[in-house]
Amino acid sequence: MADKRLKRIKSGIPGLDDMFYGGIIKGTTTLVAGHSGTGKTLFGLQFIKQGLKMKEKCMYISLQENPEEILKYYDILTMDWKKYVKNKNLVLMTSKMSDIGQLIPKLEEIFSKVQINRIFIDEVSCVFEGTQVVQEIDEMFYMIKQKVSTTIFTAAISKEGEYFGLVGSPLPKIADSILALQQARKGGNIVKLISVLKAKGTFCDTRVHKLNINNKGLEVKSIFEDENSVKLNAPISSEVSYHIWFMDGIYGERYMKETMKAFEQIHPEITVYRTKEMDSFNMDKIIEYPVEKMRRFIKPQSIPLGIIALPFEGVYKLASEGLLANLGDYIDTNIYYEEAVKACIYNNAIYGVPVDVYSRCLVYRKDFLEKYNLEVPETMDDLLKAADYILSKENNPTLCGLSFWWYNIKELTDIFLEFAWGNETDIYDTNGNININNSKMIESIKFMKHIINKYKINPENTQNISSNSMNKFLNGETVFLIFTPDVMQILRWQVNSPVRNKVGIAPLPRMAKGEKRYSVLYGSALCIPKNTKDLKSAGSFLKYYTNLENHKKRELDSAWPFASVKQLWKDKEVLSVRPYCLQTEKILKTSFNPYQDVKYYNSVAILISEKIFKVLNNKADIENTFKLLNKDLKRLINRKSIYSKVVEEIVNYLEKNYYKQITLNDISKRAGLSQRYMEKIFKMEIGMPIFNYLIEIRIEKAKKMLKQENININETAKKSGYNDVPWFCKTFKSFTGYTPSEYRYK
């Protein structure tokens, strides 16, 4: 079934468009590979003929002979080629492989004046001599793709070895799709065959078909089923897309390129590439709403993705919804930290391979403790005493004794409950009943308020990962910081930080001597959506990417914060560049994943964070807040299944009616709930306000429309639910980082 979000064009070859479920995708590059005499040039010229019939501008580049001479021999296509050359609808060019560098500026000049719709490049060599030619070929095809021209290029192979004779050639990486033309002997006849080896980002018919030549040219016919009459040496090609957001930085991109290259040398039949489906993601938004954003891209009707990164919370949630594939065949659980493995399990099956793991800890200035001969604090009382002592000695009014990050999102609940768990209390009592309104809970929130007021910690005005509290610590303005160990990795990059090489980490201090300490377990795992195009190929790359050698390479280079593989915690080579990893086992010792261990934790966390933020911000009374919170939590737990159904109906309504002028009143009437109550349960279930969710649906729809040349920005705005075009443009840029015009041509 064709993906309606991708614009397709007619190839001009009867039957071929059916193999691509509707036609070749506009703007892509297709390699047609085969022996001499299989019909490659005829294929390309037929493609050009179709474009000329549709009044498109076309270009024919021959890398072997003069294109005018070649056209003389293709009377079979009954085309007056000279007419189209004369009226400038067909541009003819010639070059040698060694002169591609000289061809590029000529193409740039033509593209600057004329929009070329179709390009046919004939006889690109499979093997290039010299790296310069490789670079020039890459540059030429990159430029062509930027101009959104749909390109067919041919390559002759001399022998059918592994991967149809294309092993070692850079051409498969250039092409979005690959077609193989073959000849087979059947009895006394020669049969021409065609098959699709690769089709990036779309479904295709990979079965081998007969290819006939008649008085109109090439025509794809029936499936070739007589397997005994010919041996096909080309293995089935596949591709694996990935979206690993924490590998998008400079170090991560370098590592991914090296890893993909090494993997494809072992598996030349598998192409790995970074998907662009989720390019509107950024770090702030991923951290804020990771699960809901990813769910939208891996639903059964979405374009199949290969490998995705999810926080532990997302693995559990999306696995429970049946959206992830079982990865039992692709992971050796024995090498991983047990709690990280547990975080990826649902109903006794594993749905993620953990790649990093961490929890909140105490980050401290080693130089201050050494200067004043102080031990690393074991209790919160010791922590405050040490902070006050250092402040009194330093006599620096800009220096803060202790800080922690706090803002009105659900992670605030994690921080609050870490204080509460350390104070030997919990949301539920020993009988499993809600009991948040107890003396130790109130004692814990009062202690947090005490720290905030004592050290004048203002609520963060940003949800960015680089929060103010961490930045102040990195600038040397804080003695102790309760934070995640990300700080240590960031210090590896910030060579000019005044506290570089002066920082240590330790487990969170206990609330009092003898009491236990607890922390929330965080981490990321690699998963494969259930709707993936090729589970086996995706699994092969996942297994390679997460082998011990690659885990170690990431630790030495770009990974953060802690490795999920236990033996790397004490690896001498890893410790030589990341000595703080020696504390990993101690810090993680009492951490656990509340999303699995605490009933309905996601919804509970959102509800609690809103209430306690008001308390910490001196906008609500503690005792009264906890009484109301206890009632709200009981109601939430009792009506959880009803909430889920209502929210599901709201989501379906928004996705079907996103282009309309929707009001909260419209939605509340449909849900049969008051607006205030409806907004509350939606945020508890989804993790974001209703209109944030609606805006994101609209932006995703707009992005797809902008890639269609026949829809302008005004029409895109209207079809996305915006009557005010300037407001649409402003909203679009705030979510994607681009104006609609910039996004269309990026």
Number of C-alpha atoms within 10 A of each C-alpha: 10 15 16 8 12 17 17 20 16 17 22 22 20 14 18 24 19 16 18 20 16 21 20 25 24 18 21 19 26 24 24 26 28 24 18 14 13 20 21 26 23 18 23 23 22 22 21 26 23 18 23 19 10 10 12 17 20 27 23 23 20 24 20 15 15 14 16 16 9 12 17 10 9 16 13 13 18 11 15 11 18 12 11 16 15 10 9 14 19 24 17 16 18 19 16 16 20 16 13 20 18 12 18 17 12 11 14 15 10 12 15 10 8 12 14 21 20 25 25 25 21 24 22 20 17 19 15 17 10 9 9 13 16 18 12 19 22 16 15 18 17 12 16 23 15 11 17 18 23 22 28 26 25 26 23 21 18 13 11 15 13 14 19 23 19 23 18 14 14 15 23 22 13 16 21 18 22 25 20 21 26 23 18 14 12 12 8 6 8 10 18 20 20 26 26 22 25 26 24 21 21 18 18 21 15 18 15 21 22 19 25 16 13 10 9 13 20 22 17 21 16 13 14 16 11 8 9 8 12 12 9 14 12 17 14 15 19 20 20 27 22 22 21 19 17 16 17 16 11 9 13 18 15 14 19 19 14 11 17 18 15 13 18 15 12 10 17 19 23 23 22 24 17 19 18 11 16 14 11 17 17 14 13 14 14 17 15 18 14 19 21 18 18 18 16 13 16 22 18 14 10 13 18 22 25 29 24 19 24 26 22 27 23 24 27 24 20 21 23 14 11 13 19 23 19 20 21 13 11 20 20 12 16 10 15 21 19 13 17 27 21 21 30 28 21 18 8 8 14 25 28 34 30 29 22 23 23 24 26 26 20 23 26 22 21 19 15 18 17 11 9 12 9 13 12 20 21 18 19 18 14 18 21 16 14 23 20 17 14 20 18 12 9 11 9 11 9 10 17 24 24 26 23 21 19 26 20 19 19 22 18 20 25 19 20 19 23 24 27 24 21 22 20 16 19 20 21 13 12 9 7 9 11 19 21 23 20 16 10 17 23 16 15 22 18 15 16 16 17 13 16 19 13 13 15 14 18 17 17 15 11 12 17 13 12 13 16 20 23 22 13 16 25 21 13 17 19 23 25 25 24 22 20 17 24 17 21 23 16 16 18 15 10 13 11 11 16 14 18 18 14 14 20 19 27 20 26 27 24 23 24 15 12 8 14 14 24 26 26 19 22 21 22 25 25 26 29 27 27 20 19 22 20 16 19 14 21 26 21 16 25 22 17 19 18 20 15 14 10 14 19 19 14 20 21 16 15 19 19 21 23 27 25 25 22 16 13 22 21 15 14 12 13 21 16 11 13 19 16 20 23 18 16 23 15 14 23 24 14 16 20 19 20 19 20 19 10 13 14 16 18 20 22 21 21 24 22 25 22 17 20 23 20 15 19 22 14 11 11 14 13 19 14 10 17 21 14 12 21 18 14 16 19 16 12 19 16 11 11 15 10 10 17 16 11 18 21 14 13 18 16 11 14 21 13 9 15 20 19 14 11 14 9 15 12 11 20 17 12 13 17 10 14 14 15 10 10 21 19 17 22 22 17 23 21 21 22 18 15 21 14 10 19 18 19 17 18 24 21 18 18 22 18 15 22 21 19 15 9 8 13 15 17 16 16 22 27 16 18 24 20 20 16 11 15 12 12 25 18 14 18 24 17 11 17 17 15 17 16 24 12 11 15 17 11 9
